[in-house]
């Protein structure tokens, strides 16, 4: 069973600022990830979040396994993602 993907307002705002190619790349990766998030996501050290790589962008994600939900919290370009 696939997880429900929930886009938080900050992530939605970031998506609106991206070019069409980046939006398509991120959307494709998110759809792929929704089937089995633990296969595609990497755990971040020290905080309960995960990271998804989509080209030059990083998506910061919270997984709620009990509800079968994936919350996309933030999208950043890789050069600014971890600052």
N, C-alpha and C positions, 0 to 999 in steps of 0.2 A: 504494500500500500504506500503510495506516494505521500510525502509531507505537504502540508499547506504552506505556501510561501506568502509571507506578510511583509510588505514594503513599508518601513517606517517613514515618516515625513522627511527626515533628513536625507535618506537614500533616494526618495522620489525627487527631491529638489536637485540632488546631484545628477540624477539621470537626465533631467530636463536640460542640463547645461552641456551634455556630451554630444559629440557628433554622431551621425547616423550609424557609421561603421562600429563605433564603440558600443552603442546601444544594442545593436544586433548581436555583437560578440558576448556581451554581458547577459543578455536575455537568453541566448542559446545555452550558456554555461549554467544559468540558474535553473532552467528547465531540466537540464541533464542532472543537476545536483538534487533536484526535488525527489527523485526516485530513491536514492540512497545517499543522504547527506554525509554520513560518516566516511564514506569511500572518497568523497571529493574534498572534504574540509580538513584543514590542519588546525590543531588546538594551539591557541596562543598561551604563552607562559605567564603565569601569575594572575590571569583573569579568566572568567568563565565564558570566553568568546572563542569563535573559530574564524579562520580566514579562508576565503575562496579566491583563487587566482583566475582572472579573466583578462588575458592579454597584458596590457600595461596597467591594469586597474586591480585593486584589491577590495574585496567586499568583506565587511566585518559582520559576522552572523552570530545569532544566539539560537541554539537548538533547544526546543522544549519537547523531549521525547514522549513525555506523558500525554501531551496533547497532539502529537504528530505535527508540530508547527516549526517552521524555520523563519525567524525574524531577521530581515536584512536591515541592519542598523545604519551602516555608513558605507559610502563608496569613495575611495581616494585613489589618485594616481600613485603608482608605486614609489615615486621619488618623495612623496609627501605622506605616505601612508602611516609610517611608524614614528612620526615626530610628535 
